[in-house]
Amino acid sequence: MSKTMKLMLVFALVFGVTACSKNVKKDATADTVAVGQSTEIYVEEELDVEDEGNGLPVPSNYLEPVYFAFNEYSLNAQSRKTLEDNASAIKEKGATNILIEGNCDDRGTIAYNIVLGDKRAQEVKNYYIKLGIPAANIRVVSYGEEKPVCTENTSACWSKNRRADTAIM
């Protein structure tokens, strides 16, 4: 093989590896994925949208979100109150198709945030079940860090992204 051909082959390999590494998140935090846990991928249908004055589009079929502390998935008193109000709305509407979306801020690895978002959504689902919503009516999905409502690199913004959204489908 000629020297030029070898050089072009090396260049192509280096370019290919470099191109693939652009999507790798460079974060040293734990990259743990729970064995046996499945996370559903959900493709949103087009939804009615209304503006709530903050400049962000809000689908009209979403109830109040609940928020979580950094790296946590347990519900606090405010979250439980919000979920109780949401459960009342679900029962009032007679909803039988409920989707809970777990979300995280963008700190941590992608895999870690998917697992954490799933734990948050599962915690909300379990509380809804305690409040009398049938488990068969509730689906869970984790978006990890992929659906932020705020993109600034601040604590206030991160706290808005650590949430679980409830949608009536």
N, C-alpha and C positions, 0 to 999 in steps of 0.2 A: 504494500500500500504506500502511496507516495506521501511525502512529508506534508504537502498541502492538504491532502485528504484527511490525514490524521489530525491535523490542526483544526480543520472544519468539524470533524466528528467531536473533538474535545469541546470546541466552542458550542456546538449544538447541545451537548449534554449539560454543560454549565448553564447555558441559557434556559434549558428545560427545568432544571432543578431550581434555579432562581425564580422562574415564573410560578412554579408550584408553591414555593415557600411564602409568597405574598399573602396567602390566606391563613397562615399559621399565626395564632395569637401568641405573642411573646409575653408570657406571664408565668411567674414562678410559683403561683399558688397551686394547691392540690388539684390534681386532675382525676378525681375519683368518680367512677360511675358505678352505681349500685347494680350488682349482678341480679339478673332476673327482673329488673324493673323495665317496663315498656313505656315509652312516651309516644303518644299519638301525634302524628303530623296532621294539622288541620288547615285546609284551604278555605279562606273566608269567601262566602258568597257576597255579592253586592248588597249592601245594607243601606237603609235610609239614614241620612246623616243630618245632624243639626249642630249648630255652633253654639257653645255655651259661654261665649264671651271671652274665652281665653285664647282664641285663635286656632285651637286644635279641633279638628272634626271629631265629633262624638257620635258613634252609631246609636240610634234611638232605642235599640233593643238591649242596651247594657244597663245594668243596675249599678249601684254605688260600689266602687272598688274598695278593697281593704289593703292596708299597707303593713309592711313588715320592717323590723329592725335589720341592720346589716347582718348578713350571714345567718338569719333566723327564719324559721317557718312556723313558730308558735303564734297563736292568736292572743292579742291583748284585749282588755276590756272594751276599748273603742271598736276594735274589729268585730268582736262578738255582737255588740249592739248594732253595728252596720249590717251584719249578716242576719240578725233577727229581723230587721226592717226589710231586707231583701227577701227573706223567706216569706214574710207576710205578703209582699208584692207578688211573689211567685205563686203562692196559694190563691191569692185574689184573682190572678189572671188565669188560673188553671193550667199553667205551663207544664208541659211534659217533656220538653227538650231543652235542657239547660247545659250550657258549656261553661266550664270554669277554666280560665287561662292563667297559668302561673308565669310571672315575669320577674326579672332581676335587673339590677343595674349592670353596667358593663365592666365591673371589676371581677376578676376571677376568670378561669378558662371557660371556653364555650361549653365543654362537657360538664364541668362543675355547675355552671349556671342552669343548664338543662335539668340536671338532677334537683337542684335547689328549687327551681320553678315548679317542678313536678311535686315536690314535697309541700310547697305552699298551696298548690291547687288541691292536693289530696287532703290537706288539713281543712280547707274550706269545705270540700265535699263532705268530709266526716261531720263537720258541724251542721251543715244543712240536713244531713241524715238524722242527727240528734234532734233537729227542729221539726222533723216530720216530713221532709221531702224524700220521696222514694229514691233509693240508690239507682234503680233502673232508669230514672229520668235524667241522671247527671253523667255527663262526659267530662273528662279532664284532658287538658293539653298543656304542655310546657313550651313556652317560646324562649325561655332563657332570657338573653339580653336582646333578642331580635325585634321586639316591638316597644321601643322606648317612647314615652310621651314627652320626654325632655332630653335634649342632647348636650346640654352644657356640662362641663367638667367640674361640677360643684356638689357639695353635700346636699343642698336643697334639691337639686335636680336628681341626684341619685335616689333620694328618698321617694320621689314620685314614681320612679321606675321599679321599685321593690314592692310589687303589688300582685293581687289576684283579682282579675276581672270576672264578673258573672254576666253571661249573655243569655237571653231567652231567644232561642232559635225558632 
